[in-house]
Structure formats: C-alpha cells, structure tokens
C-alpha cells in the first residue's frame, strides 16, 4: 500500500506507520459476485466498499482511499473503458484486478489499456475461482502484521448505525435439514471493517449495555420480517445477558414486541450458562412468563458446569447448548464425549432439546448424532453471514450426510 493513503476516523486519514489500519478494496460488478468477493475479502482483513455503476467510483476513490479495485468484466451498467479513464483522472495509485466469466477480447483489452494508462494491473481472474486463487493475486496487499486493537465504542456504533446481525444456521443433527439460526451482533466500522463482538461488547455496568440489548431485539424482529418476505421464514435465536431479564419492565416490553403473524414460530433467548446458573431461580420465573408470549429461554455454553443443572425441580427452559470446546474433537476425545453425554442425558430428563455448537468435522457430526443431540451448528454447516446472504443461501445448504 502506498505511503500517504489512509482510513478515515472523523473524516481524517489515519496511518499506523506506513500502512493503513486495514487494506481497503472497492468492488465493481454484478451483485452476486460482489457478495462473494465481500465475504472472502473481509475474511482476509479488507475493508470493503462497492460500486454498482461507474458514476459512483470517483466518490469512493476520494473518500475511501481503496488500495484495490476489483473490476467485473461483462457486468451490468459497467463500462470498463470509462472506468479505467476515471481511475487515471483520479490518479489512482493502487492495484486493479479484473475478473470475468471467461477470457475474452474485452478482458484482454482492459489489461492492455490499463497497462498503457500506467495503472497497476494484476493478472486477471477467470470466474469461477477459489478464494485461495484470489488470495494469491492480492498477496502483496495482505496485512503483514496483525492490525492494532480496533478503537471502537458501542455507543458510537449505536448512534451511527454501524451494528447489524449476522446469522449462523442450525441443522437437525440427524436429517441435516435446516431448523433455525442464531443471531450474532457485528459492527461494520468505516475504518476497521467488520469488527467481532469481542472488541465492543460492553461490561454489564456500561450504560450502553442496555441499548445494545434493545438493538439486538429490534433488529432480530425486523430481520425475521424481512426473511418472511423472502420466503425463508425461520426460527431465530438471540443472545441476551441475564441482567437484561431481571428488569420486569424490559420483560414486559419484550413480550409486547413479538410478531402476531401465524408464521412466527417464536424467539429463543440464549443465556450464558454461568449467568443462568447464578440467576437460576429468577430465570425460571421469567421463562415461565415469557413462554406464553412465544418466547423461550435456552442455556448457552454448558460444559464442565453441567452438574449444577441437576436436581432443578422446575426447568422451563427450551434448550441446552453444549460449549464448542466440548463438541469440537468429541469424536476422538473420550473426556469431551463424556461431558456431552451427561448434558444430553440431563436434557432428556428435563425433556428439552440439545444443541451442539462448534461442529467442524464430519467425524464430530457423526459423534453428535450418535450421542443423541437434536440440533447442530458450526463451520461445517457455514459461518455466520449477513442477513441478505443468509436469505439467499440454499435452504438445505448442509454438508453431505455422513455414511
């Protein structure tokens, strides 16, 4: 990346040494290709902007300072020659990577004219291409050192509208049909790109903690309505702190917000197991109240603390979710497998469902099914993804059934 370019904080460039906080890329092309490239590049650490037409490019160049332009050849409303002229006029000093469905006269022309204009043209990509092929093309732009800790604050994100929910699918552990999705909050920061929650989730005493919980509830309901319009209605789960449910008014407001649509199968609220055990008596009463409003409570990340759930006389929770550290590798880990079996047995005793988190291999999926888990989620099925991508994903996009 060239010295002198930077990300923006408060409208001002920010440079760490001679490198940006993160490399930046602008995607120009068809929507489905932009969606694929966005996911791949964000995983590589890029901050992404998009152009649907060539007319949007000058503004992006002047405000986003991209290091890389990915130019889709044969894309709707995109004129490659005009776009190349804009890059020259704006004195773009980054790289240009053209991609298209096939090698063609226009692809060759873009490479030749771009080089004649003095643009740094990377070898083109022929679609379809693998993520690793793209990584090889842009290796010189990838961060050589870990980026510094993002300077982000949830209060600013709430005010600026940077927060969104991403959805991780859940599947039936035996039939592998999709049975729901868990919402994960993400921040799409203008400088740092997609920021995971570990960097911005506030402490329980933080005044913005309440606002974040309200955002998750409101966004999940709106997203469910969007999915219904897209013909992909699905049961959703969200994560809330136990402290939020200790406020009777918050619980009443939550109940009033539930959709009355007949397709609404209910909302599951997942509570961290440590918090749930510490507030068990209170949550038992809350769970009994909210279930009459189509809301269920689940206990999340159950692991070595499973004995503390034994002997509960009233257990109105819907699900027990087993911590990923005990699911991952349970196929070949006797101790992990024993913990999983105990939790499944407790769930059967209380007549509630079990969810295995962190399924990342076929061997663990087989073990999860043999142990009697009801549902499974993890990277084997797919990572959490933005709402629109989740809606467009195949309804039965599960791994092949183990044999």
Order of alpha helices (4+ residues) and beta strands (2+ residues): beta-beta-beta-alpha-beta-alpha-beta-alpha-beta-alpha-beta-beta-alpha-alpha-beta-beta-beta-alpha-beta-alpha-beta-alpha-alpha-beta-beta-alpha-alpha-beta-alpha-beta-beta-alpha
